[in-house]
């Protein structure tokens, strides 16, 4: 499922897009991990009550993202890959 800005009334940092995904698949929030690279991604994940993994290998707002205290931070695709393999 892909949710774009055209699929929601309230854009990030609103949690609407994340909640649509959770509702569509009947997921429990404690089993959801949002992956993003922006401050709006972190704010949306926190508003939705899900964990956030910030991927910073090409983030335009790296310092701001770090200030917002994500649940997980990855500086390379390889770091994220290893994390996912070990936790899914």
HTML snippet that shows the backbone in 3Dmol.js (N, CA, C, O; Angstrom):
<script src="https://3Dmol.org/build/3Dmol-min.js"></script>
<div id="view" style="width:600px;height:400px;position:relative"></div>
<script>
const pdb = `
ATOM      1  N   UNK A   1       0.856  -1.174   0.000  1.00  0.00           N
ATOM      2  CA  UNK A   1       0.000   0.000   0.000  1.00  0.00           C
ATOM      3  C   UNK A   1       0.893   1.225   0.000  1.00  0.00           C
ATOM      4  O   UNK A   1       1.834   1.318   0.788  1.00  0.00           O
ATOM      5  N   UNK A   2       0.603   2.144  -0.867  1.00  0.00           N
ATOM      6  CA  UNK A   2       1.317   3.412  -0.928  1.00  0.00           C
ATOM      7  C   UNK A   2       0.335   4.516  -0.577  1.00  0.00           C
ATOM      8  O   UNK A   2      -0.756   4.595  -1.141  1.00  0.00           O
ATOM      9  N   UNK A   3       0.732   5.369   0.362  1.00  0.00           N
ATOM     10  CA  UNK A   3      -0.095   6.508   0.745  1.00  0.00           C
ATOM     11  C   UNK A   3       0.701   7.766   0.434  1.00  0.00           C
ATOM     12  O   UNK A   3       1.802   7.961   0.950  1.00  0.00           O
ATOM     13  N   UNK A   4       0.140   8.610  -0.406  1.00  0.00           N
ATOM     14  CA  UNK A   4       0.792   9.866  -0.764  1.00  0.00           C
ATOM     15  C   UNK A   4       0.015  11.029  -0.168  1.00  0.00           C
ATOM     16  O   UNK A   4      -1.019  10.845   0.474  1.00  0.00           O
ATOM     17  N   UNK A   5       0.528  12.211  -0.390  1.00  0.00           N
ATOM     18  CA  UNK A   5      -0.160  13.406   0.074  1.00  0.00           C
ATOM     19  C   UNK A   5      -1.550  13.565  -0.524  1.00  0.00           C
ATOM     20  O   UNK A   5      -2.411  14.222   0.060  1.00  0.00           O
ATOM     21  N   UNK A   6      -1.768  12.958  -1.698  1.00  0.00           N
ATOM     22  CA  UNK A   6      -3.090  13.015  -2.334  1.00  0.00           C
ATOM     23  C   UNK A   6      -4.111  12.115  -1.653  1.00  0.00           C
ATOM     24  O   UNK A   6      -5.310  12.243  -1.899  1.00  0.00           O
ATOM     25  N   UNK A   7      -3.648  11.203  -0.796  1.00  0.00           N
ATOM     26  CA  UNK A   7      -4.533  10.232  -0.158  1.00  0.00           C
ATOM     27  C   UNK A   7      -5.009  10.661   1.229  1.00  0.00           C
ATOM     28  O   UNK A   7      -5.789   9.950   1.863  1.00  0.00           O
ATOM     29  N   UNK A   8      -4.548  11.807   1.698  1.00  0.00           N
ATOM     30  CA  UNK A   8      -4.914  12.267   3.039  1.00  0.00           C
ATOM     31  C   UNK A   8      -5.426  13.705   2.990  1.00  0.00           C
ATOM     32  O   UNK A   8      -5.110  14.464   2.074  1.00  0.00           O
ATOM     33  N   UNK A   9      -6.214  14.053   3.984  1.00  0.00           N
ATOM     34  CA  UNK A   9      -6.661  15.442   4.121  1.00  0.00           C
ATOM     35  C   UNK A   9      -5.617  16.270   4.857  1.00  0.00           C
ATOM     36  O   UNK A   9      -5.381  17.432   4.528  1.00  0.00           O
ATOM     37  N   UNK A  10      -4.992  15.648   5.867  1.00  0.00           N
ATOM     38  CA  UNK A  10      -3.986  16.333   6.680  1.00  0.00           C
ATOM     39  C   UNK A  10      -2.622  15.708   6.407  1.00  0.00           C
ATOM     40  O   UNK A  10      -2.411  14.522   6.659  1.00  0.00           O
ATOM     41  N   UNK A  11      -1.716  16.503   5.898  1.00  0.00           N
ATOM     42  CA  UNK A  11      -0.381  16.017   5.553  1.00  0.00           C
ATOM     43  C   UNK A  11       0.503  15.931   6.792  1.00  0.00           C
ATOM     44  O   UNK A  11       0.189  16.502   7.836  1.00  0.00           O
ATOM     45  N   UNK A  12       1.625  15.200   6.659  1.00  0.00           N
ATOM     46  CA  UNK A  12       2.588  15.134   7.764  1.00  0.00           C
ATOM     47  C   UNK A  12       2.966  16.550   8.162  1.00  0.00           C
ATOM     48  O   UNK A  12       3.168  17.407   7.302  1.00  0.00           O
ATOM     49  N   UNK A  13       3.060  16.797   9.445  1.00  0.00           N
ATOM     50  CA  UNK A  13       3.260  15.838  10.519  1.00  0.00           C
ATOM     51  C   UNK A  13       1.993  15.218  11.103  1.00  0.00           C
ATOM     52  O   UNK A  13       2.052  14.625  12.180  1.00  0.00           O
ATOM     53  N   UNK A  14       0.874  15.334  10.443  1.00  0.00           N
ATOM     54  CA  UNK A  14      -0.332  14.634  10.877  1.00  0.00           C
ATOM     55  C   UNK A  14      -0.087  13.127  10.813  1.00  0.00           C
ATOM     56  O   UNK A  14       0.695  12.653   9.989  1.00  0.00           O
ATOM     57  N   UNK A  15      -0.742  12.402  11.664  1.00  0.00           N
ATOM     58  CA  UNK A  15      -0.626  10.938  11.692  1.00  0.00           C
ATOM     59  C   UNK A  15      -1.619  10.260  10.753  1.00  0.00           C
ATOM     60  O   UNK A  15      -1.682   9.031  10.715  1.00  0.00           O
ATOM     61  N   UNK A  16      -2.391  11.028  10.001  1.00  0.00           N
ATOM     62  CA  UNK A  16      -3.469  10.449   9.190  1.00  0.00           C
ATOM     63  C   UNK A  16      -2.987   9.350   8.246  1.00  0.00           C
ATOM     64  O   UNK A  16      -3.614   8.293   8.179  1.00  0.00           O
ATOM     65  N   UNK A  17      -1.909   9.564   7.527  1.00  0.00           N
ATOM     66  CA  UNK A  17      -1.416   8.555   6.585  1.00  0.00           C
ATOM     67  C   UNK A  17      -0.997   7.274   7.280  1.00  0.00           C
ATOM     68  O   UNK A  17      -1.306   6.179   6.811  1.00  0.00           O
ATOM     69  N   UNK A  18      -0.300   7.404   8.387  1.00  0.00           N
ATOM     70  CA  UNK A  18       0.132   6.227   9.149  1.00  0.00           C
ATOM     71  C   UNK A  18      -1.082   5.487   9.693  1.00  0.00           C
ATOM     72  O   UNK A  18      -1.143   4.258   9.638  1.00  0.00           O
ATOM     73  N   UNK A  19      -2.045   6.233  10.217  1.00  0.00           N
ATOM     74  CA  UNK A  19      -3.246   5.597  10.757  1.00  0.00           C
ATOM     75  C   UNK A  19      -4.061   4.887   9.682  1.00  0.00           C
ATOM     76  O   UNK A  19      -4.664   3.848   9.950  1.00  0.00           O
ATOM     77  N   UNK A  20      -4.087   5.438   8.465  1.00  0.00           N
ATOM     78  CA  UNK A  20      -4.775   4.757   7.363  1.00  0.00           C
ATOM     79  C   UNK A  20      -4.135   3.398   7.096  1.00  0.00           C
ATOM     80  O   UNK A  20      -4.832   2.403   6.898  1.00  0.00           O
ATOM     81  N   UNK A  21      -2.827   3.365   7.092  1.00  0.00           N
ATOM     82  CA  UNK A  21      -2.088   2.123   6.857  1.00  0.00           C
ATOM     83  C   UNK A  21      -2.372   1.111   7.973  1.00  0.00           C
ATOM     84  O   UNK A  21      -2.651  -0.058   7.706  1.00  0.00           O
ATOM     85  N   UNK A  22      -2.297   1.568   9.210  1.00  0.00           N
ATOM     86  CA  UNK A  22      -2.545   0.707  10.372  1.00  0.00           C
ATOM     87  C   UNK A  22      -3.960   0.136  10.311  1.00  0.00           C
ATOM     88  O   UNK A  22      -4.162  -1.060  10.521  1.00  0.00           O
ATOM     89  N   UNK A  23      -4.929   0.991  10.024  1.00  0.00           N
ATOM     90  CA  UNK A  23      -6.321   0.554   9.967  1.00  0.00           C
ATOM     91  C   UNK A  23      -6.572  -0.417   8.811  1.00  0.00           C
ATOM     92  O   UNK A  23      -7.283  -1.408   8.979  1.00  0.00           O
ATOM     93  N   UNK A  24      -5.999  -0.142   7.653  1.00  0.00           N
ATOM     94  CA  UNK A  24      -6.197  -0.983   6.466  1.00  0.00           C
ATOM     95  C   UNK A  24      -5.748  -2.420   6.719  1.00  0.00           C
ATOM     96  O   UNK A  24      -6.400  -3.370   6.285  1.00  0.00           O
ATOM     97  N   UNK A  25      -4.624  -2.568   7.428  1.00  0.00           N
ATOM     98  CA  UNK A  25      -4.071  -3.897   7.646  1.00  0.00           C
ATOM     99  C   UNK A  25      -4.356  -4.451   9.039  1.00  0.00           C
ATOM    100  O   UNK A  25      -3.895  -5.543   9.371  1.00  0.00           O
ATOM    101  N   UNK A  26      -5.103  -3.724   9.851  1.00  0.00           N
ATOM    102  CA  UNK A  26      -5.469  -4.197  11.181  1.00  0.00           C
ATOM    103  C   UNK A  26      -4.264  -4.433  12.074  1.00  0.00           C
ATOM    104  O   UNK A  26      -4.216  -5.416  12.813  1.00  0.00           O
ATOM    105  N   UNK A  27      -3.301  -3.544  12.007  1.00  0.00           N
ATOM    106  CA  UNK A  27      -2.053  -3.716  12.757  1.00  0.00           C
ATOM    107  C   UNK A  27      -2.158  -3.176  14.180  1.00  0.00           C
ATOM    108  O   UNK A  27      -2.965  -2.295  14.475  1.00  0.00           O
ATOM    109  N   UNK A  28      -1.332  -3.721  15.035  1.00  0.00           N
ATOM    110  CA  UNK A  28      -1.179  -3.183  16.386  1.00  0.00           C
ATOM    111  C   UNK A  28      -0.041  -2.174  16.333  1.00  0.00           C
ATOM    112  O   UNK A  28       1.016  -2.451  15.768  1.00  0.00           O
ATOM    113  N   UNK A  29      -0.258  -1.016  16.917  1.00  0.00           N
ATOM    114  CA  UNK A  29       0.736   0.061  16.829  1.00  0.00           C
ATOM    115  C   UNK A  29       2.103  -0.341  17.369  1.00  0.00           C
ATOM    116  O   UNK A  29       3.126   0.148  16.890  1.00  0.00           O
ATOM    117  N   UNK A  30       2.128  -1.221  18.354  1.00  0.00           N
ATOM    118  CA  UNK A  30       3.418  -1.632  18.909  1.00  0.00           C
ATOM    119  C   UNK A  30       4.180  -2.572  17.973  1.00  0.00           C
ATOM    120  O   UNK A  30       5.307  -2.964  18.275  1.00  0.00           O
ATOM    121  N   UNK A  31       3.567  -2.939  16.829  1.00  0.00           N
ATOM    122  CA  UNK A  31       4.234  -3.779  15.830  1.00  0.00           C
ATOM    123  C   UNK A  31       4.558  -3.004  14.552  1.00  0.00           C
ATOM    124  O   UNK A  31       4.914  -3.598  13.534  1.00  0.00           O
ATOM    125  N   UNK A  32       4.435  -1.682  14.608  1.00  0.00           N
ATOM    126  CA  UNK A  32       4.649  -0.844  13.431  1.00  0.00           C
ATOM    127  C   UNK A  32       5.915  -0.025  13.606  1.00  0.00           C
ATOM    128  O   UNK A  32       6.173   0.521  14.678  1.00  0.00           O
ATOM    129  N   UNK A  33       6.698   0.054  12.545  1.00  0.00           N
ATOM    130  CA  UNK A  33       7.894   0.893  12.520  1.00  0.00           C
ATOM    131  C   UNK A  33       7.817   1.790  11.299  1.00  0.00           C
ATOM    132  O   UNK A  33       7.810   1.313  10.164  1.00  0.00           O
ATOM    133  N   UNK A  34       7.761   3.080  11.537  1.00  0.00           N
ATOM    134  CA  UNK A  34       7.794   4.067  10.457  1.00  0.00           C
ATOM    135  C   UNK A  34       9.258   4.322  10.121  1.00  0.00           C
ATOM    136  O   UNK A  34      10.078   4.499  11.022  1.00  0.00           O
ATOM    137  N   UNK A  35       9.590   4.342   8.842  1.00  0.00           N
ATOM    138  CA  UNK A  35      10.942   4.659   8.396  1.00  0.00           C
ATOM    139  C   UNK A  35      10.865   5.968   7.629  1.00  0.00           C
ATOM    140  O   UNK A  35      10.088   6.100   6.683  1.00  0.00           O
ATOM    141  N   UNK A  36      11.678   6.936   8.043  1.00  0.00           N
ATOM    142  CA  UNK A  36      11.642   8.235   7.384  1.00  0.00           C
ATOM    143  C   UNK A  36      12.947   8.983   7.546  1.00  0.00           C
ATOM    144  O   UNK A  36      13.862   8.530   8.232  1.00  0.00           O
ATOM    145  N   UNK A  37      13.018  10.150   6.897  1.00  0.00           N
ATOM    146  CA  UNK A  37      14.259  10.917   6.934  1.00  0.00           C
ATOM    147  C   UNK A  37      14.059  12.386   7.281  1.00  0.00           C
ATOM    148  O   UNK A  37      14.990  13.183   7.162  1.00  0.00           O
ATOM    149  N   UNK A  38      12.863  12.747   7.706  1.00  0.00           N
ATOM    150  CA  UNK A  38      12.594  14.166   7.945  1.00  0.00           C
ATOM    151  C   UNK A  38      11.984  14.400   9.326  1.00  0.00           C
ATOM    152  O   UNK A  38      11.467  13.476   9.954  1.00  0.00           O
ATOM    153  N   UNK A  39      12.052  15.642   9.787  1.00  0.00           N
ATOM    154  CA  UNK A  39      11.385  15.980  11.049  1.00  0.00           C
ATOM    155  C   UNK A  39       9.884  15.685  11.004  1.00  0.00           C
ATOM    156  O   UNK A  39       9.316  15.245  12.003  1.00  0.00           O
ATOM    157  N   UNK A  40       9.241  15.918   9.871  1.00  0.00           N
ATOM    158  CA  UNK A  40       7.804  15.645   9.758  1.00  0.00           C
ATOM    159  C   UNK A  40       7.513  14.154   9.926  1.00  0.00           C
ATOM    160  O   UNK A  40       6.475  13.786  10.477  1.00  0.00           O
ATOM    161  N   UNK A  41       8.412  13.301   9.459  1.00  0.00           N
ATOM    162  CA  UNK A  41       8.235  11.857   9.639  1.00  0.00           C
ATOM    163  C   UNK A  41       8.254  11.492  11.120  1.00  0.00           C
ATOM    164  O   UNK A  41       7.426  10.704  11.577  1.00  0.00           O
ATOM    165  N   UNK A  42       9.182  12.055  11.859  1.00  0.00           N
ATOM    166  CA  UNK A  42       9.284  11.776  13.299  1.00  0.00           C
ATOM    167  C   UNK A  42       8.035  12.262  14.020  1.00  0.00           C
ATOM    168  O   UNK A  42       7.468  11.545  14.843  1.00  0.00           O
ATOM    169  N   UNK A  43       7.615  13.460  13.714  1.00  0.00           N
ATOM    170  CA  UNK A  43       6.424  14.024  14.369  1.00  0.00           C
ATOM    171  C   UNK A  43       5.179  13.210  14.037  1.00  0.00           C
ATOM    172  O   UNK A  43       4.339  12.985  14.909  1.00  0.00           O
ATOM    173  N   UNK A  44       5.050  12.769  12.794  1.00  0.00           N
ATOM    174  CA  UNK A  44       3.887  11.959  12.397  1.00  0.00           C
ATOM    175  C   UNK A  44       3.884  10.616  13.116  1.00  0.00           C
ATOM    176  O   UNK A  44       2.843  10.165  13.594  1.00  0.00           O
ATOM    177  N   UNK A  45       5.047   9.978  13.192  1.00  0.00           N
ATOM    178  CA  UNK A  45       5.140   8.684  13.873  1.00  0.00           C
ATOM    179  C   UNK A  45       4.780   8.830  15.351  1.00  0.00           C
ATOM    180  O   UNK A  45       4.039   8.013  15.899  1.00  0.00           O
ATOM    181  N   UNK A  46       5.303   9.863  15.982  1.00  0.00           N
ATOM    182  CA  UNK A  46       4.993  10.080  17.403  1.00  0.00           C
ATOM    183  C   UNK A  46       3.516  10.374  17.596  1.00  0.00           C
ATOM    184  O   UNK A  46       2.909   9.905  18.559  1.00  0.00           O
ATOM    185  N   UNK A  47       2.927  11.154  16.681  1.00  0.00           N
ATOM    186  CA  UNK A  47       1.498  11.455  16.773  1.00  0.00           C
ATOM    187  C   UNK A  47       0.652  10.195  16.593  1.00  0.00           C
ATOM    188  O   UNK A  47      -0.422  10.071  17.182  1.00  0.00           O
ATOM    189  N   UNK A  48       1.142   9.265  15.779  1.00  0.00           N
ATOM    190  CA  UNK A  48       0.416   8.009  15.535  1.00  0.00           C
ATOM    191  C   UNK A  48       0.666   6.987  16.640  1.00  0.00           C
ATOM    192  O   UNK A  48      -0.044   5.986  16.732  1.00  0.00           O
ATOM    193  N   UNK A  49       1.667   7.232  17.474  1.00  0.00           N
ATOM    194  CA  UNK A  49       1.972   6.290  18.544  1.00  0.00           C
ATOM    195  C   UNK A  49       2.758   5.081  18.091  1.00  0.00           C
ATOM    196  O   UNK A  49       2.637   4.004  18.674  1.00  0.00           O
ATOM    197  N   UNK A  50       3.584   5.252  17.031  1.00  0.00           N
ATOM    198  CA  UNK A  50       4.415   4.155  16.545  1.00  0.00           C
ATOM    199  C   UNK A  50       5.889   4.546  16.645  1.00  0.00           C
ATOM    200  O   UNK A  50       6.223   5.726  16.750  1.00  0.00           O
ATOM    201  N   UNK A  51       6.751   3.556  16.611  1.00  0.00           N
ATOM    202  CA  UNK A  51       8.182   3.816  16.661  1.00  0.00           C
ATOM    203  C   UNK A  51       8.652   4.370  15.315  1.00  0.00           C
ATOM    204  O   UNK A  51       8.057   4.104  14.271  1.00  0.00           O
ATOM    205  N   UNK A  52       9.740   5.150  15.372  1.00  0.00           N
ATOM    206  CA  UNK A  52      10.285   5.763  14.167  1.00  0.00           C
ATOM    207  C   UNK A  52      11.760   5.405  14.011  1.00  0.00           C
ATOM    208  O   UNK A  52      12.549   5.522  14.948  1.00  0.00           O
ATOM    209  N   UNK A  53      12.111   4.967  12.809  1.00  0.00           N
ATOM    210  CA  UNK A  53      13.504   4.724  12.441  1.00  0.00           C
ATOM    211  C   UNK A  53      13.899   5.824  11.458  1.00  0.00           C
ATOM    212  O   UNK A  53      13.357   5.902  10.355  1.00  0.00           O
ATOM    213  N   UNK A  54      14.827   6.656  11.855  1.00  0.00           N
ATOM    214  CA  UNK A  54      15.292   7.720  10.973  1.00  0.00           C
ATOM    215  C   UNK A  54      16.479   7.226  10.170  1.00  0.00           C
ATOM    216  O   UNK A  54      17.459   6.722  10.718  1.00  0.00           O
ATOM    217  N   UNK A  55      16.370   7.382   8.854  1.00  0.00           N
ATOM    218  CA  UNK A  55      17.436   6.980   7.946  1.00  0.00           C
ATOM    219  C   UNK A  55      18.114   8.255   7.456  1.00  0.00           C
ATOM    220  O   UNK A  55      17.501   9.094   6.795  1.00  0.00           O
ATOM    221  N   UNK A  56      19.390   8.378   7.796  1.00  0.00           N
ATOM    222  CA  UNK A  56      20.058   9.667   7.599  1.00  0.00           C
ATOM    223  C   UNK A  56      21.185   9.641   6.589  1.00  0.00           C
ATOM    224  O   UNK A  56      22.030  10.536   6.599  1.00  0.00           O
ATOM    225  N   UNK A  57      21.227   8.638   5.711  1.00  0.00           N
ATOM    226  CA  UNK A  57      22.325   8.603   4.746  1.00  0.00           C
ATOM    227  C   UNK A  57      22.170   9.668   3.669  1.00  0.00           C
ATOM    228  O   UNK A  57      23.139   9.972   2.973  1.00  0.00           O
ATOM    229  N   UNK A  58      20.990  10.241   3.511  1.00  0.00           N
ATOM    230  CA  UNK A  58      20.799  11.290   2.509  1.00  0.00           C
ATOM    231  C   UNK A  58      19.770  12.319   2.985  1.00  0.00           C
ATOM    232  O   UNK A  58      19.061  12.909   2.169  1.00  0.00           O
ATOM    233  N   UNK A  59      19.688  12.532   4.267  1.00  0.00           N
ATOM    234  CA  UNK A  59      18.692  13.427   4.833  1.00  0.00           C
ATOM    235  C   UNK A  59      19.116  14.880   4.655  1.00  0.00           C
ATOM    236  O   UNK A  59      20.271  15.241   4.879  1.00  0.00           O
ATOM    237  N   UNK A  60      18.161  15.697   4.250  1.00  0.00           N
ATOM    238  CA  UNK A  60      18.418  17.134   4.118  1.00  0.00           C
ATOM    239  C   UNK A  60      18.371  17.852   5.467  1.00  0.00           C
ATOM    240  O   UNK A  60      18.783  19.007   5.570  1.00  0.00           O
ATOM    241  N   UNK A  61      17.873  17.174   6.496  1.00  0.00           N
ATOM    242  CA  UNK A  61      17.679  17.814   7.803  1.00  0.00           C
ATOM    243  C   UNK A  61      18.269  16.964   8.920  1.00  0.00           C
ATOM    244  O   UNK A  61      17.644  16.788   9.966  1.00  0.00           O
ATOM    245  N   UNK A  62      19.462  16.440   8.703  1.00  0.00           N
ATOM    246  CA  UNK A  62      20.072  15.492   9.634  1.00  0.00           C
ATOM    247  C   UNK A  62      20.132  16.023  11.069  1.00  0.00           C
ATOM    248  O   UNK A  62      19.738  15.322  12.001  1.00  0.00           O
ATOM    249  N   UNK A  63      20.615  17.238  11.255  1.00  0.00           N
ATOM    250  CA  UNK A  63      20.767  17.783  12.616  1.00  0.00           C
ATOM    251  C   UNK A  63      19.422  17.939  13.311  1.00  0.00           C
ATOM    252  O   UNK A  63      19.303  17.622  14.494  1.00  0.00           O
ATOM    253  N   UNK A  64      18.420  18.416  12.608  1.00  0.00           N
ATOM    254  CA  UNK A  64      17.087  18.577  13.190  1.00  0.00           C
ATOM    255  C   UNK A  64      16.487  17.216  13.533  1.00  0.00           C
ATOM    256  O   UNK A  64      15.864  17.057  14.583  1.00  0.00           O
ATOM    257  N   UNK A  65      16.671  16.244  12.659  1.00  0.00           N
ATOM    258  CA  UNK A  65      16.169  14.887  12.920  1.00  0.00           C
ATOM    259  C   UNK A  65      16.809  14.339  14.190  1.00  0.00           C
ATOM    260  O   UNK A  65      16.120  13.769  15.037  1.00  0.00           O
ATOM    261  N   UNK A  66      18.104  14.505  14.326  1.00  0.00           N
ATOM    262  CA  UNK A  66      18.798  14.006  15.521  1.00  0.00           C
ATOM    263  C   UNK A  66      18.288  14.683  16.790  1.00  0.00           C
ATOM    264  O   UNK A  66      18.212  14.042  17.838  1.00  0.00           O
ATOM    265  N   UNK A  67      17.944  15.938  16.716  1.00  0.00           N
ATOM    266  CA  UNK A  67      17.418  16.662  17.882  1.00  0.00           C
ATOM    267  C   UNK A  67      16.065  16.116  18.339  1.00  0.00           C
ATOM    268  O   UNK A  67      15.724  16.210  19.518  1.00  0.00           O
ATOM    269  N   UNK A  68      15.298  15.549  17.413  1.00  0.00           N
ATOM    270  CA  UNK A  68      13.943  15.080  17.734  1.00  0.00           C
ATOM    271  C   UNK A  68      13.900  13.693  18.364  1.00  0.00           C
ATOM    272  O   UNK A  68      12.828  13.210  18.730  1.00  0.00           O
ATOM    273  N   UNK A  69      15.035  13.062  18.488  1.00  0.00           N
ATOM    274  CA  UNK A  69      15.154  11.807  19.234  1.00  0.00           C
ATOM    275  C   UNK A  69      14.274  10.680  18.687  1.00  0.00           C
ATOM    276  O   UNK A  69      13.271  10.305  19.293  1.00  0.00           O
ATOM    277  N   UNK A  70      14.666  10.162  17.552  1.00  0.00           N
ATOM    278  CA  UNK A  70      14.002   8.999  16.966  1.00  0.00           C
ATOM    279  C   UNK A  70      14.239   7.774  17.840  1.00  0.00           C
ATOM    280  O   UNK A  70      15.148   7.759  18.670  1.00  0.00           O
ATOM    281  N   UNK A  71      13.424   6.761  17.648  1.00  0.00           N
ATOM    282  CA  UNK A  71      13.629   5.504  18.377  1.00  0.00           C
ATOM    283  C   UNK A  71      14.886   4.794  17.886  1.00  0.00           C
ATOM    284  O   UNK A  71      15.607   4.172  18.666  1.00  0.00           O
ATOM    285  N   UNK A  72      15.139   4.895  16.578  1.00  0.00           N
ATOM    286  CA  UNK A  72      16.321   4.276  15.966  1.00  0.00           C
ATOM    287  C   UNK A  72      16.874   5.238  14.929  1.00  0.00           C
ATOM    288  O   UNK A  72      16.119   5.967  14.285  1.00  0.00           O
ATOM    289  N   UNK A  73      18.196   5.240  14.767  1.00  0.00           N
ATOM    290  CA  UNK A  73      18.844   6.075  13.757  1.00  0.00           C
ATOM    291  C   UNK A  73      19.807   5.200  12.965  1.00  0.00           C
ATOM    292  O   UNK A  73      20.604   4.457  13.537  1.00  0.00           O
ATOM    293  N   UNK A  74      19.721   5.300  11.642  1.00  0.00           N
ATOM    294  CA  UNK A  74      20.593   4.527  10.762  1.00  0.00           C
ATOM    295  C   UNK A  74      21.308   5.478   9.817  1.00  0.00           C
ATOM    296  O   UNK A  74      20.690   6.344   9.199  1.00  0.00           O
ATOM    297  N   UNK A  75      22.621   5.303   9.714  1.00  0.00           N
ATOM    298  CA  UNK A  75      23.440   6.170   8.873  1.00  0.00           C
ATOM    299  C   UNK A  75      23.771   5.535   7.529  1.00  0.00           C
ATOM    300  O   UNK A  75      24.388   6.173   6.676  1.00  0.00           O
ATOM    301  N   UNK A  76      23.364   4.275   7.334  1.00  0.00           N
ATOM    302  CA  UNK A  76      23.598   3.613   6.052  1.00  0.00           C
ATOM    303  C   UNK A  76      22.493   2.595   5.787  1.00  0.00           C
ATOM    304  O   UNK A  76      21.813   2.135   6.704  1.00  0.00           O
ATOM    305  N   UNK A  77      22.335   2.264   4.530  1.00  0.00           N
ATOM    306  CA  UNK A  77      21.365   1.248   4.145  1.00  0.00           C
ATOM    307  C   UNK A  77      21.738  -0.079   4.796  1.00  0.00           C
ATOM    308  O   UNK A  77      20.865  -0.833   5.227  1.00  0.00           O
ATOM    309  N   UNK A  78      23.017  -0.358   4.865  1.00  0.00           N
ATOM    310  CA  UNK A  78      23.490  -1.609   5.466  1.00  0.00           C
ATOM    311  C   UNK A  78      23.080  -1.714   6.934  1.00  0.00           C
ATOM    312  O   UNK A  78      22.651  -2.779   7.379  1.00  0.00           O
ATOM    313  N   UNK A  79      23.208  -0.620   7.690  1.00  0.00           N
ATOM    314  CA  UNK A  79      22.779  -0.629   9.097  1.00  0.00           C
ATOM    315  C   UNK A  79      21.294  -0.955   9.203  1.00  0.00           C
ATOM    316  O   UNK A  79      20.893  -1.762  10.042  1.00  0.00           O
ATOM    317  N   UNK A  80      20.478  -0.333   8.359  1.00  0.00           N
ATOM    318  CA  UNK A  80      19.036  -0.604   8.373  1.00  0.00           C
ATOM    319  C   UNK A  80      18.756  -2.048   7.989  1.00  0.00           C
ATOM    320  O   UNK A  80      17.935  -2.707   8.626  1.00  0.00           O
ATOM    321  N   UNK A  81      19.417  -2.543   6.970  1.00  0.00           N
ATOM    322  CA  UNK A  81      19.229  -3.929   6.522  1.00  0.00           C
ATOM    323  C   UNK A  81      19.513  -4.918   7.658  1.00  0.00           C
ATOM    324  O   UNK A  81      18.726  -5.832   7.906  1.00  0.00           O
ATOM    325  N   UNK A  82      20.629  -4.727   8.337  1.00  0.00           N
ATOM    326  CA  UNK A  82      20.994  -5.625   9.443  1.00  0.00           C
ATOM    327  C   UNK A  82      19.955  -5.557  10.559  1.00  0.00           C
ATOM    328  O   UNK A  82      19.561  -6.586  11.109  1.00  0.00           O
ATOM    329  N   UNK A  83      19.519  -4.359  10.889  1.00  0.00           N
ATOM    330  CA  UNK A  83      18.494  -4.180  11.932  1.00  0.00           C
ATOM    331  C   UNK A  83      17.216  -4.935  11.555  1.00  0.00           C
ATOM    332  O   UNK A  83      16.652  -5.664  12.371  1.00  0.00           O
ATOM    333  N   UNK A  84      16.772  -4.752  10.316  1.00  0.00           N
ATOM    334  CA  UNK A  84      15.534  -5.411   9.880  1.00  0.00           C
ATOM    335  C   UNK A  84      15.675  -6.919   9.871  1.00  0.00           C
ATOM    336  O   UNK A  84      14.758  -7.625  10.290  1.00  0.00           O
ATOM    337  N   UNK A  85      16.797  -7.423   9.405  1.00  0.00           N
ATOM    338  CA  UNK A  85      17.016  -8.875   9.392  1.00  0.00           C
ATOM    339  C   UNK A  85      16.999  -9.452  10.804  1.00  0.00           C
ATOM    340  O   UNK A  85      16.525 -10.570  11.008  1.00  0.00           O
ATOM    341  N   UNK A  86      17.502  -8.716  11.763  1.00  0.00           N
ATOM    342  CA  UNK A  86      17.570  -9.205  13.137  1.00  0.00           C
ATOM    343  C   UNK A  86      16.288  -8.996  13.932  1.00  0.00           C
ATOM    344  O   UNK A  86      16.129  -9.573  15.008  1.00  0.00           O
ATOM    345  N   UNK A  87      15.368  -8.178  13.417  1.00  0.00           N
ATOM    346  CA  UNK A  87      14.186  -7.825  14.205  1.00  0.00           C
ATOM    347  C   UNK A  87      12.858  -8.153  13.554  1.00  0.00           C
ATOM    348  O   UNK A  87      11.805  -7.866  14.123  1.00  0.00           O
ATOM    349  N   UNK A  88      12.887  -8.736  12.397  1.00  0.00           N
ATOM    350  CA  UNK A  88      11.604  -9.078  11.753  1.00  0.00           C
ATOM    351  C   UNK A  88      11.468 -10.597  11.723  1.00  0.00           C
ATOM    352  O   UNK A  88      10.469 -11.118  11.228  1.00  0.00           O
TER     353      UNK A  88
END
`;
const viewer = $3Dmol.createViewer("view");
viewer.addModel(pdb, "pdb");
viewer.setStyle({}, {cartoon: {color: "spectrum"}});
viewer.zoomTo();
viewer.render();
</script>
